[in-house]
Amino acid sequence: MATISISTGQLDYFTTVYRKRSFSAAARTIPMSPQGFTKAIHVLERELGVTLFKLDESGMLSPTPYADVLYEHVLSWYQNLKVMQEDFRRISADDRQHIHLGAAIGIPGFFGIDFVENFMKKHKDILVRCVETPDSRCEEELLNGEYDLALTVAPYNDAFETVEIYSTELSVWINKKNKLSEKEFLVLEDLEDQNFACMDRSFKVYDQVLTGCEKTGIHLKSMATCAEMIWLYNYAQRNKGIGCSAPHLTSCLPDDDSVMNVPIKGVYWKFGVSRLKDHNWSPAERTFINYLTESVRDVIANRSILDCPKPASSAVRMPVEQTRTPTRQL
């Protein structure tokens, strides 16, 4: 039997045109010229000795039965390749004590910019690679096997096993010109007919706030979104409306007594350490999770010291924070 030589690139081209049903549309996706793309498919056809695509009566590109069979085999090959790469990565992680960590945006900032480096200084035999992404993307990449562990935000994905390690009430930035700034805390009803700015849809707090308002019959005057926390802070600073925040971010933003940070009762920002349910904790991962739990306690203790007593001019009211210690043995 003759040996068939096919590259991964050729299979990628094939699956793209199979789904697009158009050489030109598939070429734009790559991107490459339609002529070059068509030539690449013809080379694949010659290598396989079959015709993969034909033009139907309407002039549309149509896959042949050979293409249908090839497509199913390619999907299976992609899946097997993914499993193999995951096995290789896990072997490598066991040998070298590597941890591939995903983190929802905002969580690393809670621990401090050097929290990963500080861990590796204490545990020189463990290397942690941390990637910070929006909430939804972080979960998607954990599902795809790109991370060993991920720091994810509640509500947690049922596909994961998650150990919650921190919970605090959500807070907002309010300009002192807004009478709501005089309150010790807000409830969702206080947002009635207010201009509100929040992180965009890729962050869970967006749905959490909107769902809460819908359940309580609250109507926002307007809803602005931005992934940049400094923009949300400036939104309140300019008295455009109320800006969403979290208590640990107060130290990261400019000191301005015209803006208050006030908690919202009953609305929480929680996070935990998530893993796929078929992923077994490695010794390095257990060590890292214990470090995270201890770090949460340290952050809360240090913040309590800094926040009490407060100067009369302080513009920050800290909500109640909780640390969650895993109840089961890791």
N, C-alpha and C positions, 0 to 999 in steps of 0.2 A: 504494500500500500504506500502510495506517495506521501511524503511528509508535507503537511500544510503549515506554512509559516504566517501567523497572524499576530499583529501587535495590539496592545491595549488601545492605542490611539485609533486603530481601524475599527475596533469594536465600539469605541465611544462614538465615532462618526456614524456607524451603522445604527446604533440605538437612537441617536438624535434624529436621523432622517426617518427612521421607522415611526417615531412618535410625531414628528412634524408633518410627514407626508409631503415634504417639499424640499428639494435640494437647496434652493435659495434661502428658504427660512432656516434650514438647518445650518447652512454656511454662516448666516448672520449670528447664530448662537455661538459658534466656535470661538472667535470669528475667523473666516477665511473667504477667499473668493469663491463664487459659485462654481467656476470652472475647475478650480483646484479641488473643491469638495467632491464634485461629480467624478473627477478622475480618480480620487482616492477610493470611492465606492466601486468603480469599475475594476480597479486593481484587486480589491477584495473579492469581487465576483470571479475574476480570472483565477485567483488563488484557490477558491472553493470549487470552481468548475460549474457554477450554477448562476442563474439570473435571479437577482433579489428583488428588483423593482421593475414595474412596467407602467406605461401610461394607459389609463382606462379610456372608455369611449368619450368621456367628458374632458379628457386631457389632464386629469388629475393623476398624481403619482400613486400607485397602488402596490403594496407588498405582495410578492408571490408566496405560495405555500412554503418554499424554501426559506424565505425571510421570516415567516411566522415561526417555523421550527428553530431557526437560528436565534431569533429573539428570545424564545423561552430558554434556550441553552445559555445564552449570554447572561440573562437575569440570574440563572442558577450559578453561573461562574462568578458573577459579581458578589453574590451572597457568600459563596465558598471562600472567595478571596478576602472578604471582610472578616469572616470567622478566623481564617488563617492569620491575618494581620493582628487580630485581637489576641489570638493565642501567642503569637510572637511577642507582642507588646507586654503581655502579662509575664511571659518567661523573662523578658528583659527587665521588667520592673522587679520581679522576685530576685534576680541575680544582682541588680545594681541598686535596689532599694529606691526606685523612682516612684514618684506619685504625680500623676497627671491630674491636675485640679482645675475644675471650672468654678467660676464664681459670678453670681449675679452682681451687676453694678451696684455699688454702695456698700456691699458687705466688707470687702477688703478695707475700705475707708473706716469702717467701724473699728477694726483691729489696729489700724495704723499702717502707713505706707510700707513699713519695713517688717510686717509681721511674718512673711514667708522667709525673708533673709535672717531674721532673728531665730526662727526655728532651725534653719540649716546651720547656724553658728553653734547651736546647742547639740545638734545631731548631724555631725559631719558626714555620716555614712548614708544619709538620706537626702535625695535631691528632689525638690518640689518645683514643678513647672505650673504656674498659675496663669490662667487666661480669664479676663474679666469681660463679660458680655451682658446684654440686656436679659431680663428674666426668662423670656420665652426662648431665646436662642440658647441660653445656658442649658435649659432642660432638653431642648432638641439635640444638642451635641452630646449630652450625657446618654440620651437614648440611642444615639448612633455609635456609642462606644468610644467616643473621642477622649473621654476622661475616665479615670478610676473613680473619682469622687467629685461631687459638686456642692458648693454652698448655694442652696436654693431658697427661694422666698415662698412663704405660705400664700394661698393654699397649695399644698404639696401634691405632686403628680402621683397618682395611684400606682404607676409603673415602678416607682422607686420605694426603697425602704429608707425612711428619713428619720434621723435623730435630731429633734428640735433642741437647739442650744440657747436661743435668745428670743425674747419677746418684749416689745415696748409699744406704747400707744403712739400712733401716728401724730405728727404735729404739723402746724402750719405757720407760715410767716404772715404777720398782719401789721400794716402800718398803724402807728399810734393815732392817726387821724380817723381811723375806723374804730367806732365805739366797741366793737367786739374785742379789741386789744385789751380792754379793761377787765375782761373775764379771766378767771383763774384757769378755766378750761372751756372748750367748746363741745357742743354735741352737733350731730349732723343737721338738726333743725336750724342751727345758726347760719347754715350756708344758704338758706332760702333767699333767692333773688340776689345772690352775691356773684361777682365775677371771680372765677376760680381758675387757677393754673395748676397743672399737674404734669407728671411724667407722661409720655405717650403710651400708646396701646401695647408696646412691647414690654411694659412694666405692669406687674399685677396690681399695683396700687390704683391704676387707672380704672380697671373694672371694679375693684373693691369700693372705690368712692362712688362711682356711678350706680352700682348695684345697691349700695346702701341708701343713696338718695331716692332711687326708684321705690325701694321697699317702704320707705318712710314718707313717700309723697313729696319729696323736696324738689323744687325746681330751681336750678342754677340759672342766673341771668346769662352767663356765658361760660364757656369751657375752653381754655387755651392749653396747649400741650407743648412741651419741650423736654428733651432728654437731659439738658444741661441744668444742674442744680443752681448755678450762679444766676441763670436767666430767671428761674422761679423766684429766687431771692430778690432780684432787681425788680421783678414784677410787683412785689409787695412794697419794696423800697420806694418805687415811683407812685405808689398808691393807686395802681391800676386794678388791684383786687387782692385776693388771698392766694398765697403761693404754698403749695404742698412741700413738706419737709420731713425730716426725721431728727430727733434730738441730738444724735451724735455729730450731725453736720454743722452745728452752731460754731464749733471751734475752727471750722475750715473756711468760714466765710467772713467778709469784712465786719468789723465791729461798728455797729451803727445803732445808737439808742432810739432811732426813729422807728425801728422794726422790732416787733415782739415775736418770740417763738412760743406758741401756745398749743398744748396737747388737745386732741379730739378724743373724748371718751368713747369707748366701745369700738374704735377702729384701730387695728393693730398692724405693726410691721414685725413679722416673725421670720426667722431663718433657721435652717438646720443643715446638717451634713447628709447628703443623699447618695445612694448607690443603687445600681441595678440589683434586682432581687436575687439574681443568680451570681452576683459578684461576692466572693468571700473576702473578708477583711484580711489584709496582710499585716504582719507585725509592724511595718512602717506606718501603715494607715492608722492602726490603733494608737500608735505613739502620737501621730499628728492630731487625731481627734481629741485625745487627752490634753494636748497642748492648746487646742482651740477652746475647750471647756474652761481650762485654767485662765486663758487669756480673757474670756468673757467676764469671769469673776473679777479679774484685775481691772478691766476697763470700767466696770460698774463701780468698784470700790474707789478707784482714782477719781471718777467723776463725782461721786458722792462727797469726797473730800474737797474737791474744787468748788462744788456748788453750795457748800454749807460751812460758814455763813456766807451770804451773798451781799455785795455792796448794794445800797439803796438804788443805785442807778442801773443795776443789771437789767438787761433786756431779754433775759432768757428764763423761762419757767420750765423746769425739767419734769416730764411725766414720770410715772412709776415704771421702772424697768425690772425685768425678771430674767434670770438665767435658768435654763432648763438643763439639768444633769441627766444623762442617759440612765434609765432605770434597769436596762438589761445589759448583760455582759457583752462587750464587743469582742 
